[in-house]
Amino acid sequence: MNIQFIKLIEASSSLVDVFNRWENDPTLIPLTRPSKNKLEMERQVKMSLEELTQRLENHHTYLIYLDEQLVGEMNYMVDPSHLYKKEAGTAWLGITIGEPEGRGKGVGFVALQYLENQIKQQGLNRIELGVFEFNKQAQKLYQKLGYKEIGKIDDFTYWQDKMWSDIRMEKDLKNN
């Protein structure tokens, strides 16, 4: 199993197509996109090449390859307004393993370690992320990597006919 990471510098229409496929995958939507109701959750979204290009201005994005197949992407932003703890020098992290071939094989674990090293190299001392309350698999992964729960935002996303919380977690990079 060969896992590689490539920093995304320039958007392309083929990548936009892949990102749109992942963004509208019914198995991924509940895990990656907060929704207020069933209709919103089922809504199809379409990113344009221009939107991906703009996103790269404030997201450090890395493509995740498994045995030379693109299986996911991960990214971080620095000090976004939606941080739970407003501490300067905080990276907000996001990861999507979009292809089924990349799931359940430890790719996310290796990818997050790589991203943490990139964040450290930028001189940032803290990472924060949000994970939906029902996503127990992701919570276990983050805990295994040393993330601690710092709070909850109630009624954050809709799934299976009810509203769920967003659990906010952090990791201090100074002591790791």
Backbone as CSV, one residue per row, in Angstrom:
resi,resn,N_x,N_y,N_z,CA_x,CA_y,CA_z,C_x,C_y,C_z
1,MET,0.854,-1.185,0.000,0.000,0.000,0.000,0.894,1.240,0.000
2,ASN,0.770,2.031,-1.047,1.572,3.231,-1.209,0.665,4.464,-1.122
3,ILE,0.882,5.301,-0.094,0.075,6.507,0.096,0.953,7.714,-0.206
4,GLN,0.443,8.616,-1.047,1.175,9.834,-1.397,0.266,11.040,-1.227
5,PHE,0.910,12.188,-1.000,0.189,13.449,-0.833,0.802,14.475,-1.773
6,ILE,-0.052,15.185,-2.484,0.424,16.220,-3.393,-0.324,17.505,-3.082
7,LYS,0.444,18.564,-2.823,-0.176,19.860,-2.545,-0.834,20.367,-3.823
8,LEU,-2.076,20.766,-3.703,-2.821,21.290,-4.844,-2.478,22.767,-5.004
9,ILE,-1.855,23.085,-6.108,-1.430,24.463,-6.377,-2.386,25.144,-7.348
10,GLU,-2.857,24.378,-8.324,-3.693,24.959,-9.371,-4.911,24.083,-9.612
11,ALA,-6.074,24.720,-9.680,-7.322,24.002,-9.926,-7.377,23.537,-11.379
12,SER,-8.080,22.430,-11.605,-8.310,21.944,-12.969,-9.757,21.478,-13.070
13,SER,-10.274,21.454,-14.284,-11.668,21.029,-14.453,-11.844,19.554,-14.095
14,SER,-10.823,18.721,-14.300,-10.955,17.306,-13.925,-11.051,17.158,-12.406
15,LEU,-10.305,17.976,-11.662,-10.413,17.943,-10.193,-11.760,18.468,-9.728
16,VAL,-12.266,19.494,-10.384,-13.595,20.024,-10.045,-14.628,18.910,-10.198
17,ASP,-14.509,18.131,-11.275,-15.449,17.018,-11.490,-15.373,16.002,-10.350
18,VAL,-14.163,15.652,-9.933,-13.980,14.685,-8.839,-14.546,15.253,-7.537
19,PHE,-14.197,16.504,-7.209,-14.690,17.125,-5.971,-16.216,17.198,-5.980
20,ASN,-16.813,17.529,-7.121,-18.276,17.583,-7.211,-18.890,16.200,-7.023
21,ARG,-18.243,15.177,-7.549,-18.752,13.810,-7.358,-18.749,13.445,-5.870
22,TRP,-17.648,13.752,-5.188,-17.566,13.456,-3.751,-18.574,14.286,-2.962
23,GLU,-18.693,15.558,-3.316,-19.594,16.469,-2.600,-21.054,16.020,-2.703
24,ASN,-21.399,15.317,-3.766,-22.778,14.897,-3.993,-22.994,13.397,-3.814
25,ASP,-22.010,12.721,-3.248,-22.113,11.285,-2.978,-23.017,11.085,-1.759
26,PRO,-24.149,10.402,-1.924,-25.100,10.240,-0.808,-24.496,9.590,0.437
27,THR,-23.449,8.782,0.274,-22.825,8.171,1.453,-21.909,9.150,2.181
28,LEU,-21.418,10.180,1.476,-20.502,11.144,2.085,-21.190,12.407,2.601
29,ILE,-22.282,12.799,1.969,-22.955,14.052,2.344,-23.204,14.145,3.854
30,PRO,-23.772,13.108,4.490,-24.037,13.252,5.933,-22.769,13.418,6.767
31,LEU,-21.627,12.966,6.255,-20.376,13.020,7.010,-19.596,14.316,6.791
32,THR,-19.851,14.984,5.677,-19.008,16.122,5.305,-19.729,17.453,5.221
33,ARG,-21.039,17.426,5.084,-21.768,18.669,4.810,-22.907,18.853,5.798
34,PRO,-22.844,19.884,6.631,-23.967,20.116,7.552,-25.228,20.518,6.790
35,SER,-26.359,20.006,7.243,-27.642,20.289,6.616,-28.670,20.573,7.707
36,LYS,-29.612,21.445,7.409,-30.644,21.796,8.393,-31.883,20.901,8.288
37,ASN,-32.034,20.210,7.131,-33.192,19.340,6.937,-32.916,18.362,5.795
38,LYS,-33.864,17.465,5.564,-33.713,16.421,4.546,-33.543,17.016,3.149
39,LEU,-34.324,18.023,2.834,-34.251,18.650,1.511,-32.854,19.247,1.266
40,GLU,-32.345,19.940,2.263,-31.021,20.539,2.139,-29.951,19.456,2.005
41,MET,-30.110,18.370,2.746,-29.138,17.283,2.699,-29.119,16.631,1.316
42,GLU,-30.256,16.550,0.677,-30.340,15.898,-0.631,-30.026,16.828,-1.795
43,ARG,-29.833,18.096,-1.509,-29.552,19.090,-2.548,-28.205,18.801,-3.213
44,GLN,-28.188,18.882,-4.528,-26.948,18.712,-5.290,-26.230,20.072,-5.356
45,VAL,-24.942,20.062,-5.138,-24.164,21.292,-5.245,-23.131,21.118,-6.350
46,LYS,-22.776,22.228,-6.963,-21.833,22.163,-8.077,-20.819,23.288,-7.931
47,MET,-19.585,22.905,-7.672,-18.476,23.849,-7.586,-17.969,24.113,-9.007
48,SER,-17.590,25.361,-9.262,-17.024,25.707,-10.565,-15.499,25.755,-10.463
49,LEU,-14.856,25.792,-11.604,-13.400,25.922,-11.648,-12.972,27.210,-10.945
50,GLU,-13.722,28.270,-11.164,-13.424,29.563,-10.521,-13.550,29.453,-8.996
51,GLU,-14.568,28.744,-8.516,-14.756,28.583,-7.068,-13.619,27.767,-6.449
52,LEU,-13.171,26.713,-7.120,-12.045,25.940,-6.595,-10.777,26.788,-6.595
53,THR,-10.588,27.568,-7.626,-9.424,28.466,-7.691,-9.450,29.447,-6.516
54,GLN,-10.620,30.033,-6.233,-10.753,30.963,-5.092,-10.519,30.242,-3.768
55,ARG,-11.010,29.028,-3.656,-10.839,28.256,-2.422,-9.352,28.046,-2.115
56,LEU,-8.561,27.850,-3.145,-7.123,27.623,-2.946,-6.404,28.849,-2.390
57,GLU,-7.049,30.000,-2.437,-6.448,31.215,-1.877,-6.403,31.172,-0.349
58,ASN,-7.339,30.450,0.287,-7.335,30.408,1.761,-7.381,29.000,2.345
59,HIS,-7.309,27.991,1.501,-7.229,26.595,1.945,-5.917,26.003,1.442
60,HIS,-5.135,25.447,2.345,-3.953,24.670,1.959,-4.475,23.264,1.703
61,THR,-4.512,22.845,0.444,-5.178,21.609,0.054,-4.173,20.586,-0.459
62,TYR,-4.360,19.350,-0.025,-3.495,18.240,-0.424,-4.359,17.118,-0.982
63,LEU,-3.941,16.575,-2.106,-4.622,15.428,-2.697,-4.025,14.158,-2.101
64,ILE,-4.879,13.169,-1.842,-4.460,11.908,-1.229,-4.553,10.811,-2.282
65,TYR,-3.424,10.160,-2.518,-3.359,9.069,-3.492,-3.045,7.757,-2.778
66,LEU,-3.748,6.705,-3.170,-3.475,5.357,-2.687,-3.136,4.517,-3.913
67,ASP,-1.911,3.996,-3.939,-1.453,3.214,-5.095,-1.749,3.948,-6.413
68,GLU,-1.414,5.225,-6.425,-1.528,6.102,-7.600,-2.956,6.449,-8.005
69,GLN,-3.946,6.080,-7.181,-5.337,6.472,-7.438,-5.711,7.603,-6.479
70,LEU,-6.292,8.666,-7.014,-6.780,9.760,-6.173,-7.956,9.240,-5.358
71,VAL,-7.803,9.237,-4.013,-8.870,8.699,-3.156,-9.451,9.741,-2.208
72,GLY,-8.805,10.913,-2.089,-9.331,11.898,-1.162,-8.583,13.210,-1.218
73,GLU,-9.024,14.105,-0.355,-8.358,15.399,-0.207,-8.437,15.825,1.246
74,MET,-7.456,16.612,1.635,-7.464,17.178,2.985,-6.985,18.605,2.867
75,ASN,-7.400,19.416,3.821,-7.044,20.823,3.740,-7.058,21.448,5.119
76,TYR,-6.452,22.631,5.192,-6.586,23.436,6.404,-6.631,24.908,6.042
77,MET,-7.314,25.652,6.906,-7.383,27.107,6.828,-6.783,27.632,8.131
78,VAL,-6.281,28.830,8.104,-5.705,29.427,9.303,-6.668,30.475,9.861
79,ASP,-6.996,30.319,11.136,-7.833,31.261,11.884,-9.168,31.621,11.205
80,PRO,-9.944,30.624,10.756,-11.250,30.953,10.174,-12.212,31.449,11.258
81,SER,-13.238,32.155,10.828,-14.178,32.767,11.789,-15.000,31.740,12.560
82,HIS,-15.117,30.500,12.063,-15.969,29.503,12.724,-15.253,28.687,13.799
83,LEU,-14.056,29.098,14.200,-13.370,28.386,15.285,-14.207,28.425,16.560
84,TYR,-14.192,27.356,17.307,-14.882,27.292,18.598,-14.096,28.102,19.630
85,LYS,-12.777,27.895,19.653,-11.869,28.678,20.497,-11.121,29.625,19.574
86,LYS,-11.313,30.895,19.779,-10.703,31.899,18.901,-9.266,32.162,19.329
87,GLU,-8.373,31.237,19.000,-6.958,31.391,19.320,-6.180,31.608,18.037
88,ALA,-5.426,32.700,17.984,-4.625,32.996,16.793,-3.616,31.878,16.570
89,GLY,-3.350,31.604,15.309,-2.403,30.556,14.971,-3.017,29.167,14.991
90,THR,-4.335,29.092,14.735,-5.042,27.813,14.731,-5.364,27.388,13.309
91,ALA,-5.078,26.134,13.015,-5.446,25.541,11.729,-6.774,24.810,11.895
92,TRP,-7.717,25.076,11.001,-8.988,24.348,10.950,-8.828,23.276,9.883
93,LEU,-9.029,22.033,10.264,-8.710,20.891,9.425,-9.951,20.254,8.826
94,GLY,-9.827,19.778,7.599,-10.891,19.025,6.947,-10.291,17.899,6.131
95,ILE,-10.961,16.766,6.084,-10.475,15.628,5.294,-11.670,14.883,4.714
96,THR,-11.530,14.447,3.471,-12.539,13.619,2.820,-11.834,12.475,2.114
97,ILE,-12.181,11.264,2.483,-11.741,10.099,1.725,-12.910,9.796,0.802
98,GLY,-12.823,10.281,-0.425,-13.951,10.256,-1.353,-14.196,8.928,-2.036
99,GLU,-13.136,8.157,-2.218,-13.289,6.879,-2.921,-13.365,5.725,-1.919
100,PRO,-14.302,4.809,-2.126,-14.441,3.666,-1.211,-13.138,2.874,-1.051
101,GLU,-12.322,2.818,-2.105,-11.058,2.072,-2.044,-10.093,2.643,-1.011
102,GLY,-10.297,3.894,-0.616,-9.403,4.532,0.336,-9.875,4.458,1.778
103,ARG,-11.038,3.878,2.003,-11.618,3.862,3.350,-11.310,2.570,4.085
104,GLY,-11.125,2.687,5.400,-10.936,1.519,6.242,-9.575,0.857,6.111
105,LYS,-8.602,1.583,5.582,-7.268,1.013,5.365,-6.174,1.799,6.072
106,GLY,-6.564,2.757,6.913,-5.563,3.556,7.608,-5.084,4.760,6.825
107,VAL,-5.684,5.028,5.680,-5.275,6.162,4.851,-5.501,7.472,5.601
108,GLY,-6.651,7.603,6.251,-6.954,8.821,6.995,-5.954,9.072,8.114
109,PHE,-5.563,8.016,8.806,-4.589,8.128,9.902,-3.255,8.669,9.385
110,VAL,-2.742,8.066,8.317,-1.468,8.504,7.729,-1.606,9.924,7.173
111,ALA,-2.728,10.201,6.516,-2.951,11.518,5.914,-2.976,12.612,6.976
112,LEU,-3.671,12.368,8.079,-3.748,13.376,9.131,-2.386,13.631,9.772
113,GLN,-1.583,12.594,9.938,-0.237,12.789,10.474,0.590,13.662,9.528
114,TYR,0.468,13.407,8.247,1.174,14.213,7.248,0.714,15.676,7.331
115,LEU,-0.605,15.883,7.382,-1.142,17.247,7.426,-0.699,17.966,8.702
116,GLU,-0.688,17.258,9.826,-0.211,17.860,11.077,1.230,18.345,10.927
117,ASN,2.076,17.561,10.255,3.466,17.978,10.035,3.538,19.214,9.149
118,GLN,2.695,19.293,8.134,2.661,20.482,7.270,2.252,21.717,8.082
119,ILE,1.268,21.529,8.951,0.777,22.633,9.784,1.868,23.096,10.749
120,LYS,2.573,22.139,11.359,3.695,22.478,12.263,4.764,23.273,11.525
121,GLN,5.078,22.844,10.300,6.097,23.530,9.509,5.702,24.969,9.185
122,GLN,4.404,25.245,9.200,3.925,26.613,8.986,4.041,27.451,10.264
123,GLY,4.460,26.824,11.356,4.623,27.539,12.618,3.345,27.670,13.424
124,LEU,2.328,26.882,13.077,1.067,26.926,13.817,1.138,25.954,14.987
125,ASN,0.504,26.310,16.109,0.606,25.531,17.334,-0.645,24.757,17.715
126,ARG,-1.731,24.946,16.972,-2.994,24.354,17.389,-3.821,23.972,16.172
127,ILE,-4.537,22.854,16.302,-5.476,22.414,15.267,-6.846,22.278,15.916
128,GLU,-7.862,22.683,15.186,-9.241,22.491,15.624,-10.013,21.882,14.461
129,LEU,-11.019,21.079,14.801,-11.870,20.480,13.778,-13.249,20.235,14.355
130,GLY,-14.185,19.950,13.474,-15.532,19.577,13.878,-15.862,18.213,13.307
131,VAL,-16.542,17.402,14.110,-16.968,16.076,13.651,-18.397,15.849,14.148
132,PHE,-19.244,15.391,13.256,-20.639,15.204,13.628,-20.762,14.100,14.675
133,GLU,-21.674,14.319,15.591,-21.885,13.451,16.756,-22.059,11.977,16.391
134,PHE,-22.711,11.675,15.272,-22.971,10.281,14.894,-21.777,9.618,14.196
135,ASN,-20.748,10.384,13.857,-19.598,9.838,13.119,-18.566,9.282,14.104
136,LYS,-18.925,8.147,14.701,-18.088,7.535,15.746,-16.731,7.084,15.204
137,GLN,-16.693,6.619,13.969,-15.438,6.150,13.384,-14.421,7.296,13.302
138,ALA,-14.862,8.459,12.839,-13.958,9.616,12.755,-13.547,10.077,14.153
139,GLN,-14.474,10.078,15.102,-14.134,10.488,16.468,-13.032,9.608,17.037
140,LYS,-13.132,8.288,16.812,-12.098,7.361,17.303,-10.752,7.655,16.662
141,LEU,-10.765,7.947,15.365,-9.527,8.274,14.660,-8.882,9.521,15.268
142,TYR,-9.663,10.563,15.469,-9.112,11.800,16.026,-8.591,11.581,17.448
143,GLN,-9.326,10.830,18.251,-8.865,10.542,19.613,-7.550,9.765,19.602
144,LYS,-7.443,8.800,18.696,-6.222,8.007,18.566,-5.020,8.905,18.228
145,LEU,-5.286,9.981,17.502,-4.233,10.918,17.123,-4.003,12.017,18.170
146,GLY,-4.737,11.955,19.287,-4.496,12.899,20.377,-5.403,14.107,20.432
147,TYR,-6.491,14.106,19.668,-7.435,15.230,19.710,-8.352,15.075,20.908
148,LYS,-8.685,16.201,21.522,-9.559,16.220,22.705,-10.801,17.064,22.410
149,GLU,-11.935,16.616,22.947,-13.178,17.374,22.783,-13.113,18.664,23.588
150,ILE,-13.510,19.782,22.952,-13.508,21.076,23.639,-14.896,21.708,23.708
151,GLY,-15.859,21.119,23.001,-17.202,21.682,23.044,-18.112,21.019,22.038
152,LYS,-19.383,21.447,22.071,-20.411,20.912,21.188,-21.290,22.045,20.715
153,ILE,-21.706,21.972,19.482,-22.709,22.897,18.964,-23.949,22.049,18.681
154,ASP,-24.984,22.256,19.475,-26.203,21.452,19.370,-26.967,21.757,18.086
155,ASP,-27.782,20.791,17.657,-28.665,20.944,16.492,-27.922,21.515,15.290
156,PHE,-26.783,20.924,14.980,-25.902,21.456,13.938,-26.192,20.873,12.558
157,THR,-26.553,19.575,12.506,-26.775,18.945,11.209,-27.884,17.900,11.271
158,TYR,-28.567,17.749,10.164,-29.676,16.808,10.034,-29.169,15.485,9.463
159,TRP,-29.636,14.366,10.036,-29.346,13.035,9.497,-30.292,12.037,10.130
160,GLN,-30.791,11.113,9.356,-31.704,10.069,9.823,-32.857,10.638,10.658
161,ASP,-33.512,11.630,10.099,-34.728,12.230,10.666,-34.544,12.939,11.996
162,LYS,-33.328,13.374,12.304,-33.144,14.165,13.523,-31.930,15.075,13.412
163,MET,-31.831,15.993,14.328,-30.709,16.924,14.362,-29.633,16.380,15.302
164,TRP,-28.377,16.617,14.923,-27.226,16.124,15.682,-26.273,17.274,15.983
165,SER,-25.466,17.080,17.017,-24.471,18.082,17.407,-23.212,17.975,16.553
166,ASP,-22.459,19.072,16.535,-21.114,19.076,15.965,-20.162,19.085,17.151
167,ILE,-19.322,18.079,17.234,-18.344,18.002,18.319,-17.078,18.690,17.844
168,ARG,-16.613,19.649,18.621,-15.387,20.367,18.278,-14.239,19.764,19.074
169,MET,-13.129,19.524,18.360,-11.964,18.906,18.972,-10.728,19.739,18.648
170,GLU,-9.725,19.611,19.514,-8.491,20.350,19.289,-7.287,19.474,19.591
171,LYS,-6.154,19.910,19.058,-4.882,19.272,19.353,-3.831,20.363,19.476
172,ASP,-3.081,20.298,20.562,-1.996,21.236,20.803,-0.738,20.669,20.154
173,LEU,-0.185,21.375,19.199,1.005,20.883,18.487,2.307,21.236,19.196
174,LYS,2.254,22.164,20.157,3.487,22.555,20.880,4.032,21.403,21.682
175,ASN,3.143,20.571,22.228,3.577,19.493,23.122,3.511,18.130,22.450
176,ASN,3.469,18.110,21.134,3.415,16.825,20.405,4.547,16.737,19.415
